[in-house]
Structure formats: structure tokens, C-alpha cells
Amino acid sequence: MKIHFNKKTTQIDGFSTLIMVIILTIVGLILLTGFQAIVNSLKKNYLIEIQYYRQFNLASSSLNWAIQQTWQLPTEEWQCLSDAQYHLTACIKKSRLKVDNYTLVRAQADDYYLYMLTHFADNHLIIEKGHWLDYCPEKRLVDCE
């Protein structure tokens, strides 16, 4: 025995399928927008980190270059030397620290600075291990500018 149902066709047939497709499209767009925001954030952090390492390496090179240079007797004011070919810049001045008769060396790359406490003899800087700093050792900020 066969039972036949008379199915009436109405205008809302397929409406639920259409709604489901629209919902899946919206969810997909939301996910893609979220992933794009994450990628943009990671890209920005990556570029900031690359810039930091470039500046650190350039300042570190400037510090090593400064040690090899011949300098005038340090005074209370900064004396600077630059190498235009490699974009190296280093400055020295007499440190105000009371601990020892230090000469403060400042190496810079753009707006990033590294410092080193050295001794001065015969127009050359004499370094001691462990005296480079990523902050200025002077007590007053004005002495570092």
C-alpha cells in the first residue's frame, strides 16, 4: 500500500536553507576579520621588534667603534664623533659618579642609546668588562642629555 502525500508548495520553501547560508557567510566573515586583526597585530609587533634589534645592533657597533677612536680629554660636555659611512655616532664626557674617575661613553642609533663606563688614558678609552648599560648611570637625567 502506497501512501501519497499531497505536498503543497509554498513561497517559503528553501527559506531555512537560505538563512543557514547567510548565517554561515556572516560567521565566516567574522572569523576572517578576527584573523586579519590578529595578523595585523603580529605584523606590527614584528616590525617594532626588527626596529629595536636594528637600533640595538647599531648602537652596540657604535660603542665598539668608540673604544677604538682617539679622543680629546673628556670634559663636562659631550664630545661626539661620527662615521658617516656606517652611520655610527658616539659621544664621551666626564662622569659625575663619585665612585671612580669614569668617562661616560654614549653610543646612539636614532633614538636608542647605550652607555659604557670607561677610564681614559693617553687619548684612548680603557674598558672594563661588564660596564656597558642600556640606561644612563648618572643620578640626574640632565647629565645624560
C-alpha positions as CSV (number, residue, x, y, z in Angstrom):
1,M,0.0,0.0,0.0
2,K,1.3,3.3,-1.1
3,I,0.5,6.5,0.7
4,H,0.8,9.6,-1.3
5,F,1.1,12.9,0.5
6,N,0.0,15.9,-1.4
7,K,2.6,18.4,-0.6
8,K,1.6,21.9,-1.3
9,T,4.4,24.1,-2.5
10,T,4.5,27.5,-0.8
11,Q,6.7,30.5,-1.2
12,I,8.7,29.8,1.9
13,D,10.2,26.5,0.7
14,G,14.0,26.7,0.9
15,F,13.9,29.7,3.2
16,S,15.7,27.9,6.1
17,T,18.5,26.9,3.7
18,L,18.9,30.4,2.6
19,I,19.0,31.6,6.2
20,M,21.6,29.0,7.0
21,V,23.8,30.1,4.1
22,I,23.6,33.7,5.2
23,I,24.4,32.8,8.8
24,L,27.5,30.7,7.7
25,T,28.6,33.6,5.5
26,I,28.4,36.0,8.4
27,V,30.2,33.7,10.7
28,G,32.9,33.2,8.1
29,L,33.3,37.0,7.6
30,I,33.6,37.5,11.4
31,L,36.3,34.8,11.7
32,L,38.2,36.3,8.7
33,T,38.0,39.8,10.2
34,G,39.3,38.4,13.6
35,F,42.2,36.6,11.9
36,Q,43.1,39.7,9.9
37,A,43.2,41.7,13.2
38,I,45.5,39.1,14.7
39,V,47.8,39.1,11.7
40,N,48.0,42.9,11.7
41,S,48.9,42.9,15.4
42,L,51.6,40.3,14.9
43,K,52.9,42.1,11.9
44,K,53.1,45.4,13.9
45,N,54.9,43.7,16.8
46,Y,57.3,42.0,14.4
47,L,58.2,45.3,12.7
48,I,58.7,47.0,16.2
49,E,61.0,44.2,17.2
50,I,63.0,44.3,14.0
51,Q,63.4,48.1,14.5
52,Y,64.6,47.6,18.1
53,Y,67.2,45.0,17.1
54,R,68.4,47.2,14.3
55,Q,68.9,50.1,16.7
56,F,70.5,48.0,19.4
57,N,73.0,46.4,17.0
58,L,73.8,49.8,15.5
59,A,74.3,51.4,19.0
60,S,76.4,48.4,20.0
61,S,78.6,48.8,16.9
62,S,78.9,52.5,17.8
63,L,80.0,51.6,21.3
64,N,82.7,49.2,20.0
65,W,83.8,51.7,17.4
66,A,84.1,54.5,20.0
67,I,86.5,52.3,22.0
68,Q,88.9,52.3,19.0
69,Q,88.9,56.0,18.4
70,T,91.3,58.7,19.6
71,W,89.5,61.2,21.9
72,Q,90.3,64.6,23.4
73,L,90.4,64.8,27.2
74,P,86.8,64.4,28.5
75,T,85.1,67.4,29.8
76,E,81.7,68.2,31.4
77,E,80.2,68.5,28.0
78,W,79.6,65.8,25.4
79,Q,82.3,65.4,22.7
80,C,80.9,63.4,19.7
81,L,82.4,61.6,16.8
82,S,80.5,60.2,13.8
83,D,81.2,57.8,11.0
84,A,79.1,58.8,8.0
85,Q,79.7,55.6,6.1
86,Y,78.3,53.2,8.7
87,H,76.0,55.8,10.5
88,L,77.9,55.4,13.8
89,T,77.7,58.1,16.5
90,A,79.4,58.0,19.9
91,C,80.0,60.7,22.5
92,I,82.1,60.9,25.7
93,K,82.1,63.1,28.7
94,K,83.4,63.0,32.2
95,S,81.1,61.1,34.5
96,R,79.8,62.7,37.7
97,L,79.8,59.5,39.6
98,K,81.9,59.7,42.7
99,V,82.9,56.1,42.8
100,D,85.8,56.3,40.3
101,N,87.2,58.6,37.8
102,Y,85.0,57.3,35.0
103,T,84.4,58.6,31.5
104,L,80.9,58.0,30.3
105,V,80.5,56.8,26.7
106,R,77.2,57.2,24.9
107,A,76.5,55.3,21.7
108,Q,73.4,56.1,19.8
109,A,71.2,54.8,16.9
110,D,68.3,57.1,16.1
111,D,66.6,57.5,19.5
112,Y,68.2,54.5,21.2
113,Y,71.2,54.9,23.5
114,L,73.7,52.5,25.1
115,Y,76.2,53.7,27.7
116,M,79.5,52.4,29.0
117,L,81.7,53.5,31.9
118,T,85.4,53.5,30.9
119,H,88.6,55.0,32.0
120,F,90.6,57.5,30.0
121,A,94.3,57.4,29.4
122,D,96.5,58.6,26.5
123,N,93.6,59.8,24.4
124,H,92.0,56.3,24.4
125,L,89.2,54.7,26.3
126,I,90.1,51.8,28.6
127,I,87.2,49.4,29.1
128,E,86.4,47.0,31.9
129,K,84.2,44.0,31.4
130,G,80.6,44.4,32.5
131,H,80.4,48.2,32.3
132,W,78.0,48.7,29.4
133,L,74.5,49.7,30.2
134,D,71.2,50.3,28.4
135,Y,70.4,53.1,30.8
136,C,72.3,56.2,31.8
137,P,74.2,55.6,35.1
138,E,74.2,59.3,36.1
139,K,72.0,60.3,39.0
140,R,70.4,63.2,37.2
141,L,68.7,62.8,33.9
142,V,70.1,66.2,32.7
143,D,73.6,64.7,32.9
144,C,72.7,62.2,30.3
145,E,71.3,64.6,27.6
